[in-house]
Amino acid sequence: MTKGTILFPHYPLPWPDPFVPSYKTVSIGKWKCTPYPSGDRIMGYWRPHNFVPNGWMFVQKVKNNWLKWMSLTPMELESHQPHIAAAKGVVVVAGLGMGFYLYNIIRKPEVTRVIVLEKDKNVVSLWKRTIDTNQWMGFRKVELIIGDAHAYKPGFPVDFLYADIWSHLGDQDALEITQRLQANIQAKEVGFWGQEFDFIHWMMALKLPGSVESNATQANYLRFCQHVGLPLVEQHHKRYPKLAYVAVTLQTAISPSVNAADRAKLTHFALGTLQTELLIDRALDVK
Ligand SMILES: C[S@@+](CC[C@H](N)C(=O)[O-])C[C@H]1O[C@@H](n2cnc3c(N)ncnc32)[C@H](O)[C@@H]1O
């Protein structure tokens, strides 16, 4: 931290902090697991951070350049939090990636069995070489299936489906892919990476009177879940729709296509809502 830096307040999230697995630097063919640089003042998914130590990433060599394929940045870690909190019973995870989500759910006592669907053999080989499964509490619960998640049909009831098989946050195909997976899997509850974008964009398209923030309500989130036909996570959480607004607004603010004036305006709106939503319950609780 440079001397004299103004620190962000610590905004407490309504979900437990995630655990980050240890990795080691490994190369296999065109794939490599390597540290991701540390940094000062980094935007997470729901909130800004002060100093963040290095994370890890999987990179792939394409035409002599190492391209980042997957990484564990504060944005990645935080965006998984509601889905980690929701996992219970028999869970299907579509997309192994670096196994960060898996690492967090198998250690939960209420998670009894986890079926992971991953189509890329190279990702699985790299992951197996770069982790120490002895340090993965609950690893015996894991069943790994290599293949296309779309083809998977369980012959038993599934309590929770988590889908993350696309590379970009807010991918426009994410909802449809999740709906296709759920048609086969029929889980009791479902979460998908970046689902906050689908909710907020659906609501904006309705052109409701009032601001986007004022329409990010629990009633509208329940309408969204009905509209998309998915039993999505966080339906009973009164703060979640506003936090979804915060996440989408912050991620939009830091997008390279947004100019400096809009960035300032969006960040201002998002941090105002974040402050209110996260601190109000705690402040009201003070005796
Ligand atoms: C963004 S990563 C998932 C990150 C993961 N949530 C984590 O915690 O590290 C997406 C993963 O989905 C895999 N994938 C993409 N399409 C798939 C499909 N149709 N079926 C199964 N896996 C797929 C990719 O190979 C990649 O490993």
The ligand as a Gaussian input file, in Angstrom:
#p B3LYP/6-31G(d) Opt

LIG

0 1
 C      -14.991000     -20.248000     -16.185000
 S      -14.516000     -21.900000     -16.005000
 C      -15.294000     -22.378000     -14.484000
 C      -14.610000     -21.807000     -13.269000
 C      -15.067000     -22.491000     -12.004000
 N      -16.358000     -21.984000     -11.579000
 C      -14.076000     -22.362000     -10.864000
 O      -14.529000     -22.217000      -9.721000
 O      -12.859000     -22.401000     -11.059000
 C      -15.470000     -22.700000     -17.218000
 C      -15.150000     -24.174000     -17.389000
 O      -16.211000     -24.796000     -18.116000
 C      -15.670000     -25.735000     -19.030000
 N      -16.675000     -25.951000     -20.080000
 C      -16.976000     -25.131000     -21.125000
 N      -17.998000     -25.652000     -21.857000
 C      -18.342000     -26.830000     -21.253000
 C      -19.332000     -27.822000     -21.509000
 N      -20.173000     -27.704000     -22.544000
 N      -19.415000     -28.890000     -20.699000
 C      -18.574000     -29.015000     -19.621000
 N      -17.607000     -28.114000     -19.343000
 C      -17.494000     -27.030000     -20.124000
 C      -14.390000     -25.061000     -19.485000
 O      -13.484000     -25.996000     -20.038000
 C      -13.881000     -24.440000     -18.183000
 O      -13.059000     -25.344000     -17.480000

